[in-house]
Amino acid sequence: MSEFKRENRYLVLKYSDLRPEELEALRAFIETNDLRSRKAVVIEHDWPIYEQTWDAVQRLAEGRVQELDELRANAQERERLKMELSSALNYDASNPSMCDLVVEAQLLKQERDAALHRITELEQAERLQVQLREKIQGERDALATLTQWRPIEHADRTTQRQADSRDLEAPPRTT
């Protein structure tokens, strides 16, 4: 068996790369020369499955069909997982791309991170409130202790003053 070689067998043009007048001229050329079009799947080189697709083409060319069945099973599993992820993210597109799901997951992660950050801030604020309440309670206790002693002290002084003033005002008693 000969070694597998990648070949450029097809000319592929992307509609969006052509201006309308170029597209019309190309269509006219195809019709005039009776060129037939073919149905094909085109995978651009920057897609994640580009190399996997080349590997599948090579396996098919080399007659390694069992490996293709494994690839097909892997592709079905990947699709199942993609739909499961789509469902878990509540993504409503009927056939979401992995790119869409990754973006959705990243947005969800950002929301989660923001929520966790807010929870941390609230927990810290709660700790500070508890510390402040404890400090206020300590101040109240200290104030209550002071106010319990002051009235007694004040009352003793008042009683003493009253007694002193009576002694000064009252004439001495004679017996």
MONOR-V408153 format. One record per helix or strand. SS is the DSSP state (2 for helix, 1 for strand). FROM is the first residue (numbers start at 1). TO is the last residue. If there is no record, write none. Layout:
BEGIN
<<SS & FROM & TO> <SS & FROM & TO>>
END
This chain:
BEGIN
<<2 & 15 & 17> <2 & 20 & 32> <2 & 50 & 61> <2 & 65 & 88> <2 & 98 & 169>>
END
